[in-house]
């Protein structure tokens, strides 16, 4: 039996949409929101901008140990809380863009 690849032994963290939403509310909405829909368009509504994308990316790395590759720092991956979670999960699993 061949040895398992080290990446296969790593546990992929569970990325929480609720935690992402709370981070966005706390840092970009000044805690002015009762809730944030997972599909709400954060870019079109001006909630986050390009600097915000970097801020969220840094938080994902600190909170979950997930580093998004440079080519994943695109608007499609930060359009909503759900898109952020999906990009982070792909990165955590070692996958690329969808």
N, C-alpha and C positions, 0 to 999 in steps of 0.2 A: 504494500500500500504506500503510495507516495506521501511525503510529508505535506501537511496543510500549509498553505501560504499564510504568512503572519497576518495579513489583512483579513483573512477569513476568520481568524481567532478573535479579532477586535469586535466588541459589542457596539452596534450602531445605536447612538442615543435616541431616545424618544423625544422628538421635537414637538413642543406644545404650542398650538395656535393661540391658546389663552395667554401663555407667557409672551408670545410675540406681540399680541394685541396690547397687553398691559405695557410692554416696553414702548410701543409706538404711542400709546396714549400718554404715558408718563413723560416721554422725551419730545414729542412733536405736537401734542395737543394740549399741553399744560394741564393734564388731568381734567380737561373740560368735556370729556365724553362719557356718556353712561355706558357705552359699549361700542365695539367696533365689529362690524360684520366681516366675516372671513373673506368675502368677495368684494368688499368695498374698494374702489379704485383709488389707492393712496396717491398715485402720481397725478392722475387727472384732477383730483380734488386739491392738489397742492399740499397734502399732508407731509410727504417727504419729497426731497429733491435729490440731486446727484450727491451732495454732501451727506444727506440723510442715508442714502444707500450705503455709503462707506461706514457710517455710524452703526447702522443695523448689522452690517457684515462684521464689524469689529465686536459687537455685542454677541453675535452668534458664536464667534471664535472663543470669546471669554466664557460665555455661559455653557456652551455645549461642546467646545473643543472642535468645532467644525470650521474649516477654512474653505471659503468659496474660491475656486480658481478665478483668475482675472476675467476670463471670458464668460463667467457666470454672473459677473457684476453688471448685468444688463437690465434695462427697464422691465422686460417681461418677467424677470424673477423677483421683482420688488413691487409689482403692480398691486398686489393684495397680500393680506396676511397668509392666505392659503398658498399663494405663489412663493412667498418667502419660505414657508415650511417645506414645500416640495423641493425647492432648490437646495435647502440645507440638508434634507434627507438624502437627496441624490449625492451631494458632496460627501456626506458622512459615510455613505455606502460605497464611495469610490467611483460613482458614476458621473457621467458628463451631462451635457444638456439634453433635454428631452426633444 
